[in-house]
Amino acid sequence: MIPLRAKLTASFYALLSISFWGVSFVSAKAVLVKLDPYSLLVLRFGLGALFLLVILLLNRSRLRISIGYIPHLVVLGILGVFVHQVLQATALLTINASSAGWLISFSPIFTVILSVLFLHEKMNVKKALGMVVAIAGVFLVTTTRSGHSFEFSLNIGFILMILSTLNWAIYSILLKRLHIPYPALLVTFYMSLIGFMLTLPFIIRNRGWESLPMLTQTEWAHLLFLAIFVSGIGYWYWGKALEVLDASKVSMFLYLEPLATLIAAIFLLHEKFILISAIGGIIIIIGVVIVNGGLARLVTSSIFKK
């Protein structure tokens, strides 16, 4: 039985991660004005890996890993870092930050579907109803262009964001199931390093370094936040939470991520508050809560159960 204190600590780590990730859409949107998506990712994970390496060295941690686990790290690095972040950064070129944040709430739905398909969990009426409600919310978010009209405007950005939520569900399940016997900090470092190496050729091809002198101090602050808190600490703490809690319980915290995104988008990017988009986001949250059997059950199960 996992001690209550360990569960509370893991929950705190997950909460910090989704808080950083919620704001990440705002910071990425701000930096993408000057940098292309691939250059942004190279800098994010290069600086993030450097930050994690410094932490490892300060803690005098061993960097050596068994060669047998290298394929595991490569797969996690490709899915959780390269594919996931390329999808999101490209999506943010055509959709606003708050819409991206709301769509992230769709990720637990995919977790349920994957659990049914691969973990042989049963699909019941509540889960089916919850998914229908969440899909309705996604429709409201993705078809809203302004606060005064409701018209179909589904574009590639929304499709890419939804694909990124599916990818994240796969990544979280794999991270839990692979049981890599190394600290989350070391695993996150190698994942960030793999992500950096995979995206490095793109910044060379796009000559992305030529845009760096054009970044303002504010944009550099956004970039450092993305590197240290989002790519470094966020992934690290998410891994630490998965060391203690089940993947489905950790994914519960993703429901709160859109709130962080919406608040940050309004205050930092001065995006307009669109009522129907907010309603759609709330419907998504209601849907994913129904999928997991109710809010009270979610909170108590994530803290007090095994």
Secondary structure, DSSP 4 states (H G I P E B T S, - for coil): ---HHHHHHHHHHHHHHHHHHHHHHHHHHHHTTTS-HHHHHHHHHHHHHHHHHHHHHHTT------GGGHHHHHHHIIIIIIIHHHHHHHHTTTS-HHHHHHHHTTHHHHHHHHHHHHS-PPP-HHHHHHHHHHHHHHHHHHT--SSS-------HHHHHHHHHHHHHHHHHHHHHHS---S-HHHHHHHHHHHHHHHHHHHHHHHTGGGGGGG--HHHHHHHHHIIIIIIIIIHHHHHHHHHHS-HHHHHGGGGGHHHHHHHHHHHHS-----HHHHHHHHHHHHHHHHHTT-HHHHHHHHHH--
